Amino acid sequence: MFSIGQLSTKTGVKIPTIRYYEQMGLIENAGRSAGNQRRYDQAGLERLSFIRHARDLGLSIEHIRELVDLSRHPEQPCTHAHALAERHLLSVRARIAKLQKLEQELARISGLPDDGQVGSCNVIQALADHSLCKTSH
């Protein structure tokens, strides 16, 4: 059995976040010790590690809830979990593409020559007038 502090240390999840996940039903409500301290078992540790890893991969709480619910039915096919992961991957790729466009535009406008005065600063002008940008972002 683990105290909430031990669980936090082992998973890297802050104590208020553990309580939040417990309130949301993502992890089982902890049993209580004679001193009324939360006590978590190995399954609680594993579930919290699962949630932490999923959050690190950028999955939303809603998607994590779906996966937790799926994990409660180990006899079911895994197709929904694969579909969820595929949708998330597509979303990540779209964000990467957008960030690459932003990177290109920022590199372009930061390299524009000007006379060094704010009044004629091409960076400020490009930020003030989107039509001066070369790409849509």
The first five atom37 places (N, CA, C, CB, O) and aatype in JSON, in Angstrom:
{
  "aatype": [12, 13, 15, 9, 7, 5, 10, 15, 16, 11, 16, 7, 19, 11, 9, 14, 16, 9, 1, 18, 18, 6, 5, 12, 7, 10, 9, 6, 2, 0, 7, 1, 15, 0, 7, 2, 5, 1, 1, 18, 3, 5, 0, 7, 10, 6, 1, 10, 15, 13, 9, 1, 8, 0, 1, 3, 10, 7, 10, 15, 9, 6, 8, 9, 1, 6, 10, 19, 3, 10, 15, 1, 8, 14, 6, 5, 14, 4, 16, 8, 0, 8, 0, 10, 0, 6, 1, 8, 10, 10, 15, 19, 1, 0, 1, 9, 0, 11, 10, 5, 11, 10, 6, 5, 6, 10, 0, 1, 9, 15, 7, 10, 14, 3, 3, 7, 5, 19, 7, 15, 4, 2, 19, 9, 5, 0, 10, 0, 3, 8, 15, 10, 4, 11, 16, 15, 8],
  "atom_mask": [
    [1, 1, 1, 1, 1],
    [1, 1, 1, 1, 1],
    [1, 1, 1, 1, 1],
    [1, 1, 1, 1, 1],
    [1, 1, 1, 0, 1],
    [1, 1, 1, 1, 1],
    [1, 1, 1, 1, 1],
    [1, 1, 1, 1, 1],
    [1, 1, 1, 1, 1],
    [1, 1, 1, 1, 1],
    [1, 1, 1, 1, 1],
    [1, 1, 1, 0, 1],
    [1, 1, 1, 1, 1],
    [1, 1, 1, 1, 1],
    [1, 1, 1, 1, 1],
    [1, 1, 1, 1, 1],
    [1, 1, 1, 1, 1],
    [1, 1, 1, 1, 1],
    [1, 1, 1, 1, 1],
    [1, 1, 1, 1, 1],
    [1, 1, 1, 1, 1],
    [1, 1, 1, 1, 1],
    [1, 1, 1, 1, 1],
    [1, 1, 1, 1, 1],
    [1, 1, 1, 0, 1],
    [1, 1, 1, 1, 1],
    [1, 1, 1, 1, 1],
    [1, 1, 1, 1, 1],
    [1, 1, 1, 1, 1],
    [1, 1, 1, 1, 1],
    [1, 1, 1, 0, 1],
    [1, 1, 1, 1, 1],
    [1, 1, 1, 1, 1],
    [1, 1, 1, 1, 1],
    [1, 1, 1, 0, 1],
    [1, 1, 1, 1, 1],
    [1, 1, 1, 1, 1],
    [1, 1, 1, 1, 1],
    [1, 1, 1, 1, 1],
    [1, 1, 1, 1, 1],
    [1, 1, 1, 1, 1],
    [1, 1, 1, 1, 1],
    [1, 1, 1, 1, 1],
    [1, 1, 1, 0, 1],
    [1, 1, 1, 1, 1],
    [1, 1, 1, 1, 1],
    [1, 1, 1, 1, 1],
    [1, 1, 1, 1, 1],
    [1, 1, 1, 1, 1],
    [1, 1, 1, 1, 1],
    [1, 1, 1, 1, 1],
    [1, 1, 1, 1, 1],
    [1, 1, 1, 1, 1],
    [1, 1, 1, 1, 1],
    [1, 1, 1, 1, 1],
    [1, 1, 1, 1, 1],
    [1, 1, 1, 1, 1],
    [1, 1, 1, 0, 1],
    [1, 1, 1, 1, 1],
    [1, 1, 1, 1, 1],
    [1, 1, 1, 1, 1],
    [1, 1, 1, 1, 1],
    [1, 1, 1, 1, 1],
    [1, 1, 1, 1, 1],
    [1, 1, 1, 1, 1],
    [1, 1, 1, 1, 1],
    [1, 1, 1, 1, 1],
    [1, 1, 1, 1, 1],
    [1, 1, 1, 1, 1],
    [1, 1, 1, 1, 1],
    [1, 1, 1, 1, 1],
    [1, 1, 1, 1, 1],
    [1, 1, 1, 1, 1],
    [1, 1, 1, 1, 1],
    [1, 1, 1, 1, 1],
    [1, 1, 1, 1, 1],
    [1, 1, 1, 1, 1],
    [1, 1, 1, 1, 1],
    [1, 1, 1, 1, 1],
    [1, 1, 1, 1, 1],
    [1, 1, 1, 1, 1],
    [1, 1, 1, 1, 1],
    [1, 1, 1, 1, 1],
    [1, 1, 1, 1, 1],
    [1, 1, 1, 1, 1],
    [1, 1, 1, 1, 1],
    [1, 1, 1, 1, 1],
    [1, 1, 1, 1, 1],
    [1, 1, 1, 1, 1],
    [1, 1, 1, 1, 1],
    [1, 1, 1, 1, 1],
    [1, 1, 1, 1, 1],
    [1, 1, 1, 1, 1],
    [1, 1, 1, 1, 1],
    [1, 1, 1, 1, 1],
    [1, 1, 1, 1, 1],
    [1, 1, 1, 1, 1],
    [1, 1, 1, 1, 1],
    [1, 1, 1, 1, 1],
    [1, 1, 1, 1, 1],
    [1, 1, 1, 1, 1],
    [1, 1, 1, 1, 1],
    [1, 1, 1, 1, 1],
    [1, 1, 1, 1, 1],
    [1, 1, 1, 1, 1],
    [1, 1, 1, 1, 1],
    [1, 1, 1, 1, 1],
    [1, 1, 1, 1, 1],
    [1, 1, 1, 1, 1],
    [1, 1, 1, 1, 1],
    [1, 1, 1, 0, 1],
    [1, 1, 1, 1, 1],
    [1, 1, 1, 1, 1],
    [1, 1, 1, 1, 1],
    [1, 1, 1, 1, 1],
    [1, 1, 1, 0, 1],
    [1, 1, 1, 1, 1],
    [1, 1, 1, 1, 1],
    [1, 1, 1, 0, 1],
    [1, 1, 1, 1, 1],
    [1, 1, 1, 1, 1],
    [1, 1, 1, 1, 1],
    [1, 1, 1, 1, 1],
    [1, 1, 1, 1, 1],
    [1, 1, 1, 1, 1],
    [1, 1, 1, 1, 1],
    [1, 1, 1, 1, 1],
    [1, 1, 1, 1, 1],
    [1, 1, 1, 1, 1],
    [1, 1, 1, 1, 1],
    [1, 1, 1, 1, 1],
    [1, 1, 1, 1, 1],
    [1, 1, 1, 1, 1],
    [1, 1, 1, 1, 1],
    [1, 1, 1, 1, 1],
    [1, 1, 1, 1, 1],
    [1, 1, 1, 1, 1]
  ],
  "atom_positions": [
    [[0.84, -1.19, 0.0], [0.0, 0.0, 0.0], [0.88, 1.24, 0.0], [-0.95, 0.0, 1.22], [1.98, 1.26, 0.56]],
    [[0.36, 2.28, -0.65], [1.11, 3.53, -0.79], [0.31, 4.69, -0.25], [1.49, 3.78, -2.27], [-0.91, 4.75, -0.41]],
    [[1.0, 5.61, 0.41], [0.36, 6.86, 0.8], [0.26, 7.73, -0.45], [1.16, 7.59, 1.96], [0.88, 7.42, -1.47]],
    [[-0.5, 8.79, -0.38], [-0.63, 9.67, -1.53], [0.72, 10.32, -1.85], [-1.69, 10.75, -1.26], [1.03, 10.56, -3.02]],
    [[1.51, 10.6, -0.82], [2.84, 11.16, -1.03], [3.77, 10.19, -1.75], [0.0, 0.0, 0.0], [4.51, 10.58, -2.65]],
    [[3.71, 8.92, -1.35], [4.52, 7.9, -2.02], [4.08, 7.74, -3.47], [4.43, 6.56, -1.27], [4.9, 7.6, -4.37]],
    [[2.77, 7.75, -3.69], [2.24, 7.63, -5.05], [2.72, 8.81, -5.9], [0.68, 7.58, -5.02], [3.11, 8.63, -7.06]],
    [[2.7, 9.99, -5.32], [3.16, 11.18, -6.01], [4.64, 11.05, -6.39], [2.94, 12.42, -5.14], [5.03, 11.35, -7.52]],
    [[5.44, 10.61, -5.45], [6.88, 10.45, -5.7], [7.15, 9.41, -6.78], [7.6, 10.05, -4.41], [7.98, 9.63, -7.66]],
    [[6.45, 8.29, -6.72], [6.68, 7.2, -7.67], [6.24, 7.55, -9.09], [5.96, 5.95, -7.2], [6.83, 7.07, -10.06]],
    [[5.21, 8.37, -9.22], [4.66, 8.67, -10.55], [5.02, 10.05, -11.07], [3.16, 8.54, -10.52], [4.92, 10.31, -12.27]],
    [[5.44, 10.95, -10.18], [5.71, 12.32, -10.6], [4.45, 13.15, -10.75], [0.0, 0.0, 0.0], [4.5, 14.25, -11.31]],
    [[3.32, 12.65, -10.26], [2.06, 13.37, -10.32], [1.86, 14.09, -8.99], [0.85, 12.42, -10.63], [2.0, 13.48, -7.93]],
    [[1.55, 15.37, -9.05], [1.38, 16.15, -7.83], [0.15, 15.69, -7.05], [1.27, 17.64, -8.15], [-0.83, 15.22, -7.62]],
    [[0.22, 15.84, -5.74], [-0.84, 15.38, -4.85], [-2.21, 15.99, -5.2], [-0.49, 15.73, -3.41], [-3.19, 15.25, -5.25]],
    [[-2.31, 17.3, -5.46], [-3.63, 17.83, -5.83], [-4.17, 17.21, -7.11], [-3.55, 19.34, -6.0], [-5.38, 17.04, -7.26]],
    [[-3.28, 16.87, -8.04], [-3.7, 16.24, -9.29], [-4.2, 14.83, -9.03], [-2.55, 16.22, -10.31], [-5.18, 14.4, -9.64]],
    [[-3.55, 14.11, -8.13], [-4.02, 12.77, -7.77], [-5.42, 12.86, -7.18], [-3.06, 12.1, -6.76], [-6.29, 12.06, -7.53]],
    [[-5.64, 13.82, -6.3], [-6.98, 14.0, -5.72], [-8.0, 14.34, -6.8], [-6.95, 15.12, -4.64], [-9.12, 13.83, -6.79]],
    [[-7.6, 15.19, -7.74], [-8.47, 15.56, -8.84], [-8.85, 14.34, -9.67], [-7.8, 16.62, -9.73], [-10.02, 14.15, -9.99]],
    [[-7.86, 13.52, -10.03], [-8.15, 12.3, -10.81], [-9.07, 11.36, -10.03], [-6.83, 11.57, -11.16], [-9.94, 10.71, -10.61]],
    [[-8.88, 11.32, -8.74], [-9.74, 10.48, -7.91], [-11.17, 11.01, -7.91], [-9.19, 10.4, -6.46], [-12.12, 10.24, -8.04]],
    [[-11.33, 12.32, -7.78], [-12.66, 12.93, -7.81], [-13.35, 12.71, -9.16], [-12.56, 14.42, -7.53], [-14.56, 12.54, -9.22]],
    [[-12.55, 12.7, -10.23], [-13.09, 12.51, -11.58], [-13.4, 11.05, -11.88], [-12.13, 13.05, -12.61], [-14.03, 10.74, -12.9]],
    [[-12.97, 10.16, -11.01], [-13.2, 8.74, -11.23], [-12.2, 8.07, -12.14], [0.0, 0.0, 0.0], [-12.42, 6.94, -12.58]],
    [[-11.09, 8.75, -12.45], [-10.06, 8.14, -13.29], [-9.25, 7.12, -12.52], [-9.14, 9.21, -13.86], [-8.77, 6.14, -13.1]],
    [[-9.1, 7.33, -11.22], [-8.5, 6.32, -10.36], [-9.51, 6.01, -9.26], [-7.11, 6.8, -9.76], [-10.34, 6.85, -8.89]],
    [[-9.43, 4.81, -8.76], [-10.37, 4.37, -7.72], [-10.19, 5.2, -6.46], [-10.18, 2.87, -7.41], [-9.07, 5.61, -6.14]],
    [[-11.27, 5.44, -5.76], [-11.16, 6.11, -4.47], [-10.27, 5.28, -3.56], [-12.56, 6.33, -3.83], [-10.43, 4.06, -3.44]],
    [[-9.35, 5.95, -2.93], [-8.4, 5.26, -2.07], [-9.07, 4.79, -0.79], [-7.2, 6.17, -1.74], [-9.98, 5.43, -0.26]],
    [[-8.59, 3.67, -0.33], [-9.0, 3.24, 1.0], [-8.37, 4.17, 2.02], [0.0, 0.0, 0.0], [-7.5, 4.97, 1.68]],
    [[-8.79, 4.05, 3.23], [-8.25, 4.92, 4.28], [-7.6, 4.08, 5.38], [-9.36, 5.8, 4.87], [-8.06, 2.99, 5.72]],
    [[-6.53, 4.63, 5.9], [-5.85, 3.98, 7.02], [-6.61, 4.3, 8.31], [-4.35, 4.44, 7.13], [-7.57, 5.07, 8.31]],
    [[-6.16, 3.7, 9.41], [-6.78, 3.98, 10.71], [-6.65, 5.46, 11.05], [-6.13, 3.13, 11.82], [-7.48, 6.02, 11.76]],
    [[-5.59, 6.11, 10.53], [-5.39, 7.54, 10.74], [-6.06, 8.39, 9.69], [0.0, 0.0, 0.0], [-5.81, 9.59, 9.61]],
    [[-6.93, 7.78, 8.87], [-7.71, 8.45, 7.82], [-6.86, 8.97, 6.67], [-8.48, 9.58, 8.41], [-7.25, 9.91, 5.98]],
    [[-5.69, 8.37, 6.45], [-4.86, 8.73, 5.31], [-5.23, 7.86, 4.12], [-3.34, 8.58, 5.65], [-5.56, 6.69, 4.27]],
    [[-5.18, 8.47, 2.94], [-5.44, 7.7, 1.72], [-4.37, 6.62, 1.57], [-5.46, 8.63, 0.47], [-3.19, 6.86, 1.83]],
    [[-4.79, 5.43, 1.15], [-3.88, 4.32, 0.9], [-4.21, 3.73, -0.46], [-3.98, 3.23, 2.02], [-5.36, 3.37, -0.72]],
    [[-3.22, 3.63, -1.31], [-3.4, 3.14, -2.67], [-2.68, 1.81, -2.84], [-2.89, 4.17, -3.7], [-1.61, 1.59, -2.26]],
    [[-3.27, 0.93, -3.63], [-2.64, -0.36, -3.9], [-1.85, -0.3, -5.2], [-3.7, -1.48, -3.95], [-1.76, 0.75, -5.84]],
    [[-1.28, -1.43, -5.58], [-0.47, -1.51, -6.8], [-1.3, -1.13, -8.03], [0.12, -2.92, -6.96], [-0.79, -0.49, -8.95]],
    [[-2.56, -1.54, -8.06], [-3.42, -1.2, -9.2], [-3.6, 0.32, -9.31], [-4.8, -1.89, -9.06], [-3.65, 0.86, -10.42]],
    [[-3.71, 0.99, -8.18], [-3.81, 2.45, -8.19], [-2.56, 3.1, -8.72], [0.0, 0.0, 0.0], [-2.62, 4.08, -9.48]],
    [[-1.4, 2.57, -8.34], [-0.13, 3.06, -8.85], [-0.05, 2.86, -10.36], [1.04, 2.35, -8.15], [0.36, 3.76, -11.09]],
    [[-0.43, 1.68, -10.82], [-0.37, 1.4, -12.25], [-1.33, 2.28, -13.04], [-0.69, -0.08, -12.51], [-0.99, 2.77, -14.12]],
    [[-2.53, 2.5, -12.5], [-3.5, 3.35, -13.18], [-2.99, 4.79, -13.27], [-4.86, 3.31, -12.46], [-3.12, 5.43, -14.31]],
    [[-2.42, 5.29, -12.17], [-1.9, 6.65, -12.18], [-0.72, 6.78, -13.14], [-1.48, 7.07, -10.77], [-0.58, 7.8, -13.81]],
    [[0.12, 5.76, -13.21], [1.24, 5.77, -14.17], [0.7, 5.79, -15.59], [2.15, 4.55, -13.96], [1.24, 6.5, -16.45]],
    [[-0.34, 5.03, -15.86], [-1.01, 5.01, -17.16], [-1.51, 6.41, -17.52], [-2.18, 3.99, -17.17], [-1.28, 6.9, -18.62]],
    [[-2.2, 7.05, -16.57], [-2.76, 8.38, -16.81], [-1.64, 9.39, -17.06], [-3.62, 8.83, -15.61], [-1.73, 10.22, -17.97]],
    [[-0.59, 9.31, -16.26], [0.55, 10.23, -16.43], [1.16, 10.08, -17.81], [1.61, 9.98, -15.35], [1.46, 11.08, -18.47]],
    [[1.36, 8.86, -18.25], [1.97, 8.62, -19.56], [1.05, 9.12, -20.66], [2.28, 7.13, -19.75], [1.51, 9.74, -21.63]],
    [[-0.24, 8.86, -20.53], [-1.21, 9.33, -21.52], [-1.22, 10.85, -21.59], [-2.62, 8.81, -21.19], [-1.29, 11.42, -22.68]],
    [[-1.15, 11.52, -20.44], [-1.1, 12.99, -20.43], [0.19, 13.48, -21.07], [-1.21, 13.53, -18.98], [0.18, 14.46, -21.81]],
    [[1.31, 12.79, -20.79], [2.59, 13.17, -21.41], [2.52, 13.07, -22.93], [3.72, 12.28, -20.87], [3.18, 13.82, -23.64]],
    [[1.71, 12.13, -23.43], [1.54, 11.98, -24.87], [0.5, 12.95, -25.43], [1.13, 10.55, -25.21], [0.22, 12.96, -26.63]],
    [[-0.07, 13.78, -24.55], [-0.99, 14.82, -25.0], [-2.45, 14.41, -25.09], [0.0, 0.0, 0.0], [-3.26, 15.16, -25.63]],
    [[-2.79, 13.24, -24.58], [-4.18, 12.82, -24.62], [-5.01, 13.65, -23.65], [-4.31, 11.32, -24.29], [-4.56, 14.0, -22.56]],
    [[-6.22, 13.97, -24.07], [-7.12, 14.75, -23.23], [-7.67, 13.88, -22.1], [-8.27, 15.35, -24.07], [-7.61, 12.65, -22.15]],
    [[-8.2, 14.53, -21.09], [-8.83, 13.81, -19.98], [-9.99, 12.97, -20.51], [-9.34, 14.81, -18.9], [-10.19, 11.84, -20.06]],
    [[-10.74, 13.5, -21.48], [-11.87, 12.75, -22.04], [-11.39, 11.47, -22.72], [-12.65, 13.63, -23.05], [-12.0, 10.41, -22.56]],
    [[-10.3, 11.57, -23.47], [-9.76, 10.38, -24.13], [-9.21, 9.38, -23.11], [-8.67, 10.77, -25.13], [-9.36, 8.17, -23.26]],
    [[-8.57, 9.9, -22.08], [-8.06, 9.03, -21.03], [-9.21, 8.31, -20.35], [-7.23, 9.83, -19.99], [-9.12, 7.12, -20.05]],
    [[-10.29, 9.03, -20.11], [-11.48, 8.41, -19.49], [-11.98, 7.26, -20.38], [-12.6, 9.47, -19.27], [-12.32, 6.19, -19.88]],
    [[-12.03, 7.49, -21.69], [-12.46, 6.43, -22.61], [-11.56, 5.21, -22.5], [-12.47, 6.95, -24.06], [-12.03, 4.08, -22.45]],
    [[-10.25, 5.46, -22.46], [-9.3, 4.34, -22.38], [-9.39, 3.62, -21.04], [-7.87, 4.85, -22.6], [-9.28, 2.4, -20.98]],
    [[-9.58, 4.37, -19.97], [-9.76, 3.75, -18.66], [-11.01, 2.88, -18.67], [-9.86, 4.83, -17.54], [-10.99, 1.75, -18.19]],
    [[-12.09, 3.42, -19.24], [-13.32, 2.63, -19.33], [-13.11, 1.37, -20.16], [-14.46, 3.48, -19.94], [-13.59, 0.3, -19.8]],
    [[-12.38, 1.5, -21.26], [-12.08, 0.32, -22.08], [-11.28, -0.71, -21.3], [-11.32, 0.73, -23.35], [-11.51, -1.91, -21.42]],
    [[-10.33, -0.23, -20.5], [-9.46, -1.16, -19.77], [-10.23, -1.97, -18.73], [-8.33, -0.4, -19.09], [-9.74, -2.99, -18.26]],
    [[-11.41, -1.52, -18.39], [-12.23, -2.26, -17.43], [-12.93, -3.45, -18.08], [-13.27, -1.33, -16.8], [-13.6, -4.23, -17.41]],
    [[-12.76, -3.58, -19.4], [-13.38, -4.68, -20.15], [-12.3, -5.36, -21.01], [-14.55, -4.15, -21.05], [-12.31, -5.23, -22.23]],
    [[-11.39, -6.09, -20.37], [-10.25, -6.66, -21.1], [-10.64, -7.66, -22.18], [-9.33, -7.33, -20.13], [-9.82, -7.97, -23.05]],
    [[-11.86, -8.18, -22.14], [-12.29, -9.16, -23.14], [-12.75, -8.49, -24.44], [-13.41, -10.02, -22.58], [-12.94, -9.17, -25.45]],
    [[-12.92, -7.18, -24.42], [-13.42, -6.46, -25.59], [-12.3, -6.28, -26.63], [-13.98, -5.08, -25.18], [-11.12, -6.3, -26.28]],
    [[-12.67, -6.1, -27.91], [-11.65, -5.85, -28.93], [-10.97, -4.49, -28.71], [-12.27, -5.9, -30.34], [-11.53, -3.59, -28.07]],
    [[-9.81, -4.36, -29.23], [-8.97, -3.18, -29.0], [-9.17, -2.12, -30.08], [-7.51, -3.59, -28.95], [-8.44, -1.12, -30.09]],
    [[-10.11, -2.3, -30.98], [-10.27, -1.4, -32.12], [-10.54, 0.04, -31.71], [-11.39, -1.88, -33.01], [-10.03, 0.97, -32.34]],
    [[-11.32, 0.25, -30.67], [-11.62, 1.62, -30.24], [-10.36, 2.33, -29.74], [-12.7, 1.62, -29.14], [-10.16, 3.5, -30.02]],
    [[-9.53, 1.62, -29.0], [-8.28, 2.2, -28.5], [-7.37, 2.57, -29.66], [-7.57, 1.23, -27.55], [-6.74, 3.64, -29.64]],
    [[-7.29, 1.71, -30.67], [-6.47, 2.01, -31.85], [-7.01, 3.22, -32.59], [-6.4, 0.8, -32.79], [-6.24, 4.07, -33.03]],
    [[-8.32, 3.29, -32.73], [-8.94, 4.41, -33.44], [-8.68, 5.72, -32.69], [-10.45, 4.18, -33.6], [-8.4, 6.74, -33.31]],
    [[-8.79, 5.68, -31.38], [-8.53, 6.87, -30.58], [-7.08, 7.32, -30.74], [-8.84, 6.6, -29.1], [-6.81, 8.51, -30.92]],
    [[-6.16, 6.38, -30.69], [-4.74, 6.71, -30.86], [-4.47, 7.26, -32.25], [-3.86, 5.46, -30.61], [-3.69, 8.2, -32.41]],
    [[-5.12, 6.71, -33.25], [-4.95, 7.19, -34.63], [-5.48, 8.62, -34.78], [-5.67, 6.26, -35.62], [-4.83, 9.45, -35.42]],
    [[-6.64, 8.91, -34.2], [-7.18, 10.27, -34.25], [-6.25, 11.25, -33.56], [-8.57, 10.31, -33.6], [-6.04, 12.36, -34.04]],
    [[-5.7, 10.84, -32.43], [-4.77, 11.72, -31.71], [-3.51, 11.95, -32.53], [-4.42, 11.11, -30.33], [-2.99, 13.06, -32.57]],
    [[-3.02, 10.91, -33.17], [-1.84, 11.04, -34.02], [-2.1, 12.04, -35.15], [-1.44, 9.67, -34.6], [-1.25, 12.88, -35.44]],
    [[-3.25, 11.95, -35.78], [-3.59, 12.9, -36.85], [-3.63, 14.33, -36.31], [-4.95, 12.54, -37.48], [-3.17, 15.25, -36.98]],
    [[-4.17, 14.5, -35.12], [-4.22, 15.82, -34.49], [-2.82, 16.35, -34.21], [-5.04, 15.76, -33.19], [-2.53, 17.53, -34.45]],
    [[-1.95, 15.5, -33.7], [-0.57, 15.89, -33.41], [0.14, 16.28, -34.71], [0.19, 14.74, -32.7], [0.86, 17.28, -34.75]],
    [[-0.06, 15.5, -35.75], [0.57, 15.82, -37.04], [0.08, 17.16, -37.58], [0.31, 14.71, -38.06], [0.86, 17.92, -38.16]],
    [[-1.21, 17.45, -37.41], [-1.76, 18.74, -37.87], [-1.13, 19.89, -37.09], [-3.3, 18.76, -37.72], [-0.8, 20.93, -37.66]],
    [[-0.97, 19.7, -35.78], [-0.35, 20.75, -34.97], [1.11, 20.95, -35.37], [-0.45, 20.42, -33.47], [1.6, 22.08, -35.42]],
    [[1.82, 19.85, -35.65], [3.21, 19.95, -36.08], [3.3, 20.73, -37.38], [3.85, 18.55, -36.24], [4.15, 21.6, -37.53]],
    [[2.42, 20.43, -38.33], [2.42, 21.13, -39.61], [2.18, 22.63, -39.41], [1.35, 20.54, -40.56], [2.83, 23.46, -40.04]],
    [[1.24, 22.96, -38.53], [0.97, 24.37, -38.25], [2.17, 25.03, -37.6], [-0.27, 24.5, -37.34], [2.53, 26.16, -37.95]],
    [[2.81, 24.34, -36.65], [3.99, 24.9, -36.0], [5.13, 25.09, -36.99], [4.44, 23.99, -34.86], [5.89, 26.06, -36.88]],
    [[5.26, 24.2, -37.96], [6.31, 24.35, -38.97], [6.05, 25.59, -39.83], [6.4, 23.09, -39.86], [6.99, 26.3, -40.2]],
    [[4.79, 25.86, -40.16], [4.46, 27.07, -40.91], [4.76, 28.31, -40.07], [2.97, 27.06, -41.33], [5.3, 29.29, -40.58]],
    [[4.42, 28.25, -38.8], [4.72, 29.37, -37.91], [6.23, 29.61, -37.83], [4.15, 29.11, -36.51], [6.69, 30.74, -37.86]],
    [[6.97, 28.52, -37.73], [8.43, 28.62, -37.66], [8.97, 29.3, -38.91], [9.07, 27.23, -37.49], [9.8, 30.21, -38.82]],
    [[8.5, 28.87, -40.07], [8.97, 29.45, -41.33], [8.65, 30.94, -41.41], [8.34, 28.72, -42.53], [9.5, 31.75, -41.8]],
    [[7.44, 31.3, -41.04], [7.05, 32.71, -41.11], [7.81, 33.56, -40.11], [5.54, 32.86, -40.87], [8.25, 34.66, -40.43]],
    [[7.99, 33.05, -38.9], [8.76, 33.8, -37.91], [10.22, 33.96, -38.34], [8.69, 33.11, -36.55], [10.82, 35.02, -38.14]],
    [[10.79, 32.91, -38.92], [12.16, 33.01, -39.41], [12.25, 34.04, -40.53], [12.66, 31.63, -39.9], [13.21, 34.8, -40.62]],
    [[11.24, 34.05, -41.39], [11.24, 35.0, -42.5], [11.14, 36.44, -42.01], [10.09, 34.69, -43.46], [11.93, 37.29, -42.4]],
    [[10.14, 36.71, -41.13], [9.96, 38.11, -40.71], [11.07, 38.57, -39.78], [8.62, 38.28, -40.02], [11.4, 39.76, -39.76]],
    [[11.66, 37.66, -39.0], [12.75, 38.1, -38.12], [14.01, 38.4, -38.91], [13.04, 37.02, -37.06], [14.9, 39.1, -38.42]],
    [[14.1, 37.88, -40.13], [15.26, 38.14, -40.97], [15.09, 39.29, -41.95], [0.0, 0.0, 0.0], [16.0, 39.58, -42.73]],
    [[13.93, 39.94, -41.94], [13.7, 41.06, -42.86], [14.59, 42.24, -42.48], [12.2, 41.48, -42.84], [14.68, 42.6, -41.3]],
    [[15.23, 42.84, -43.45], [16.08, 44.0, -43.14], [15.23, 45.25, -42.89], [17.09, 44.26, -44.29], [14.17, 45.43, -43.49]],
    [[15.7, 46.08, -42.0], [15.09, 47.39, -41.79], [16.17, 48.32, -41.26], [13.88, 47.3, -40.8], [17.32, 47.92, -41.12]],
    [[15.81, 49.54, -40.97], [16.82, 50.52, -40.56], [17.11, 50.51, -39.06], [16.39, 51.89, -40.97], [17.88, 51.32, -38.57]],
    [[16.49, 49.58, -38.35], [16.77, 49.45, -36.93], [15.89, 50.3, -36.03], [0.0, 0.0, 0.0], [16.02, 50.24, -34.81]],
    [[15.01, 51.07, -36.6], [14.11, 51.92, -35.83], [12.75, 51.22, -35.72], [13.96, 53.32, -36.48], [12.27, 50.62, -36.68]],
    [[12.14, 51.31, -34.56], [10.85, 50.66, -34.33], [9.82, 51.17, -35.32], [10.38, 50.89, -32.89], [8.96, 50.4, -35.76]],
    [[9.88, 52.43, -35.68], [8.9, 53.01, -36.6], [8.88, 52.35, -37.96], [0.0, 0.0, 0.0], [7.87, 52.39, -38.67]],
    [[9.99, 51.73, -38.34], [10.04, 51.03, -39.63], [10.41, 49.56, -39.46], [11.06, 51.72, -40.56], [10.92, 48.92, -40.38]],
    [[10.14, 49.04, -38.3], [10.5, 47.65, -37.99], [9.6, 46.69, -38.76], [10.4, 47.38, -36.47], [8.38, 46.68, -38.58]],
    [[10.2, 45.88, -39.6], [9.43, 44.94, -40.42], [8.75, 43.86, -39.59], [10.32, 44.29, -41.45], [7.7, 43.36, -39.99]],
    [[9.3, 43.49, -38.46], [8.67, 42.5, -37.6], [7.34, 43.07, -37.09], [9.6, 42.11, -36.41], [6.31, 42.4, -37.17]],
    [[7.38, 44.28, -36.58], [6.16, 44.91, -36.06], [5.15, 45.13, -37.18], [6.49, 46.25, -35.37], [3.96, 44.9, -36.99]],
    [[5.61, 45.56, -38.33], [4.69, 45.78, -39.45], [4.04, 44.47, -39.89], [5.44, 46.41, -40.63], [2.84, 44.44, -40.17]],
    [[4.82, 43.39, -39.96], [4.26, 42.1, -40.38], [3.25, 41.57, -39.36], [5.38, 41.07, -40.59], [2.25, 40.96, -39.73]],
    [[3.52, 41.81, -38.08], [2.58, 41.37, -37.05], [1.31, 42.21, -37.06], [3.23, 41.43, -35.67], [0.23, 41.71, -36.74]],
    [[1.43, 43.48, -37.44], [0.27, 44.36, -37.48], [-0.59, 44.15, -38.72], [0.72, 45.81, -37.41], [-1.78, 44.46, -38.71]],
    [[0.01, 43.63, -39.8], [-0.72, 43.47, -41.07], [-0.49, 42.05, -41.6], [-0.26, 44.54, -42.12], [0.55, 41.76, -42.2]],
    [[-1.47, 41.19, -41.36], [-1.34, 39.78, -41.75], [-1.12, 39.6, -43.25], [-2.58, 39.02, -41.32], [-0.58, 38.58, -43.68]],
    [[-1.53, 40.55, -44.04], [-1.36, 40.42, -45.5], [0.12, 40.46, -45.9], [-2.11, 41.54, -46.23], [0.46, 40.05, -47.01]],
    [[0.99, 40.93, -45.01], [2.43, 40.94, -45.3], [3.07, 39.57, -45.11], [3.13, 41.95, -44.42], [4.23, 39.38, -45.48]],
    [[2.33, 38.63, -44.54], [2.87, 37.28, -44.33], [2.86, 36.52, -45.66], [2.04, 36.51, -43.26], [2.0, 36.76, -46.51]],
    [[3.8, 35.63, -45.82], [3.91, 34.84, -47.04], [3.05, 33.58, -47.01], [5.36, 34.46, -47.28], [2.66, 33.06, -48.06]],
    [[2.75, 33.08, -45.79], [1.97, 31.86, -45.68], [0.79, 32.1, -44.76], [2.83, 30.69, -45.17], [0.8, 33.01, -43.94]],
    [[-0.24, 31.26, -44.92], [-1.35, 31.31, -43.96], [-0.97, 30.42, -42.79], [-2.71, 30.85, -44.62], [-0.45, 29.32, -42.97]],
    [[-1.22, 30.89, -41.63], [-0.86, 30.13, -40.43], [-1.88, 30.33, -39.4], [0.51, 30.52, -39.89], [-1.77, 29.77, -38.3]]
  ]
}
